[in-house]
Amino acid sequence: MSDEAHMARALALAAAAAEADEAPIGCVIVDGAGEVIAEGANAPIATHDPTAHAEIIALRQAAAALQNYRLKPGLTLYVTLEPCAMCAGAISNARINRLVYGASDPKGGGVAHGARVFDQPTCHWKPAVTAGVEAEAGAKLLKDFFKVRRKGVDT
């Protein structure tokens, strides 16, 4: 499957998060054969957990499935928004081979913006990064979600 096809699944998870009144961010982890081994959607509100970002949920699911905190080689993580510094650190610690993200996050991102976690000399594992896959769709989900909340309008 293509990057766009896997990102489409992540976008569906993001839409489901929005339906649950969570920030619309979705994540899918795929093995080298293109099989989905884990997925997650933002859930910090529902779980009362500030670390329950889509990436963290998917990484925990993958680690449990693989029975190892360092994930097997060849995995790709797809996420609809540029990971924050916390999630970028977790991606590095898990040894994800490739990161593909959609929309950039100039305010809260930790890959191409902000902390630039993978560029730090203390970062021991740096995934290959592909940015901008289905970026417009991911950005639209976020903009629409927050626009409604700022105005207090029901969808």
C-alpha positions as CSV (number, residue, x, y, z in Angstrom):
1,M,0.0,0.0,0.0
2,S,1.1,3.6,-0.6
3,D,1.9,6.2,2.0
4,E,-1.4,7.9,1.0
5,A,-3.4,4.8,1.7
6,H,-1.9,4.3,5.1
7,M,-2.4,8.0,5.9
8,A,-6.0,7.6,4.8
9,R,-6.4,5.1,7.7
10,A,-4.7,7.6,10.1
11,L,-7.1,10.3,8.9
12,A,-10.1,8.0,9.6
13,L,-8.8,7.5,13.1
14,A,-8.3,11.3,13.5
15,A,-11.9,11.8,12.4
16,A,-13.1,9.3,15.0
17,A,-11.1,11.2,17.7
18,A,-12.9,14.4,16.7
19,E,-16.2,12.6,17.0
20,A,-15.1,11.8,20.6
21,D,-14.3,15.4,21.2
22,E,-10.6,14.8,21.2
23,A,-8.1,16.7,19.0
24,P,-8.3,15.0,15.6
25,I,-5.0,13.2,15.3
26,G,-4.6,9.6,14.1
27,C,-1.7,7.2,13.9
28,V,-1.0,3.9,12.2
29,I,2.2,1.7,12.5
30,V,2.9,-0.6,9.6
31,D,5.4,-3.4,9.2
32,G,7.7,-3.9,6.2
33,A,5.1,-6.0,4.4
34,G,2.6,-3.2,4.6
35,E,0.5,-4.8,7.4
36,V,-1.0,-2.6,10.1
37,I,0.3,-3.8,13.5
38,A,-1.0,-0.9,15.6
39,E,-3.1,2.2,15.5
40,G,-4.1,5.0,17.8
41,A,-6.2,8.1,18.0
42,N,-5.8,11.0,20.4
43,A,-7.4,10.3,23.8
44,P,-6.0,12.4,26.6
45,I,-9.4,13.7,27.6
46,A,-11.2,10.4,27.8
47,T,-8.3,8.6,29.5
48,H,-7.3,11.5,31.8
49,D,-3.8,11.0,30.5
50,P,-1.7,13.8,29.1
51,T,0.5,11.3,27.3
52,A,-2.4,9.7,25.4
53,H,-1.4,11.1,22.0
54,A,-2.2,9.0,19.0
55,E,1.5,8.1,18.5
56,I,2.0,7.0,22.1
57,I,-1.2,4.9,22.0
58,A,0.0,3.2,18.8
59,L,3.5,2.7,20.1
60,R,2.2,1.1,23.3
61,Q,0.0,-1.2,21.2
62,A,2.8,-2.2,18.9
63,A,5.2,-2.8,21.8
64,A,2.6,-5.1,23.5
65,A,2.0,-7.0,20.3
66,L,5.7,-7.5,19.6
67,Q,6.6,-8.0,23.2
68,N,9.5,-5.6,23.0
69,Y,9.9,-1.9,23.9
70,R,12.3,-1.6,21.0
71,L,10.2,-2.3,18.0
72,K,11.4,-4.6,15.2
73,P,13.2,-3.1,12.2
74,G,11.4,-1.9,9.2
75,L,8.4,-0.2,10.8
76,T,6.8,2.9,9.5
77,L,4.7,5.2,11.7
78,Y,2.1,7.3,9.9
79,V,0.5,10.3,11.8
80,T,-1.7,13.1,10.6
81,L,0.2,15.9,12.4
82,E,3.9,16.5,13.0
83,P,4.7,14.8,16.3
84,C,5.4,16.9,19.3
85,A,8.7,16.6,21.2
86,M,7.3,13.9,23.6
87,C,6.1,11.8,20.7
88,A,9.3,12.3,18.6
89,G,11.3,11.2,21.7
90,A,9.1,8.1,22.0
91,I,9.5,7.3,18.2
92,S,13.2,7.5,18.7
93,N,13.2,5.3,21.8
94,A,11.0,2.7,20.0
95,R,13.5,2.6,17.1
96,I,10.8,3.4,14.4
97,N,12.6,3.1,11.0
98,R,10.5,5.7,9.2
99,L,8.1,8.5,10.2
100,V,5.5,9.8,7.8
101,Y,3.4,12.8,8.9
102,G,0.8,14.9,7.3
103,A,0.3,18.5,8.5
104,S,3.2,20.5,9.9
105,D,2.9,22.0,13.4
106,P,4.9,25.2,13.6
107,K,3.6,25.8,17.1
108,G,3.8,22.4,18.8
109,G,5.8,20.2,16.4
110,G,9.0,18.6,17.6
111,V,10.4,17.3,14.3
112,A,10.7,20.1,11.8
113,H,9.8,22.8,14.3
114,G,10.4,23.5,18.0
115,A,12.8,21.1,19.7
116,R,13.7,19.3,16.5
117,V,14.3,16.2,18.5
118,F,15.9,14.1,15.7
119,D,18.5,16.8,15.1
120,Q,19.8,16.8,18.7
121,P,23.2,15.2,19.3
122,T,21.7,13.3,22.2
123,C,19.1,11.6,19.9
124,H,20.4,8.0,19.5
125,W,17.9,6.9,16.9
126,K,16.8,9.0,13.9
127,P,14.1,7.7,11.7
128,A,13.8,8.6,8.0
129,V,11.2,11.4,7.8
130,T,8.7,12.1,5.1
131,A,6.5,15.2,5.7
132,G,3.4,16.5,4.0
133,V,1.6,13.3,3.1
134,E,-2.1,14.2,2.9
135,A,-1.2,17.4,4.8
136,E,-4.2,19.4,3.6
137,A,-6.7,16.8,4.8
138,G,-5.0,16.6,8.2
139,A,-4.8,20.4,8.6
140,K,-8.5,20.7,7.5
141,L,-9.6,18.3,10.2
142,L,-7.7,20.3,12.8
143,K,-8.8,23.7,11.6
144,D,-12.5,22.6,11.4
145,F,-12.4,21.0,14.9
146,F,-10.9,24.0,16.6
147,K,-12.9,26.6,14.6
148,V,-16.1,25.0,16.0
149,R,-14.8,25.0,19.5
150,R,-13.7,28.6,19.4
151,K,-17.1,29.7,18.2
152,G,-19.0,27.3,20.3
153,V,-20.9,26.1,17.3
154,D,-22.3,22.5,16.9
155,T,-21.4,20.6,13.8
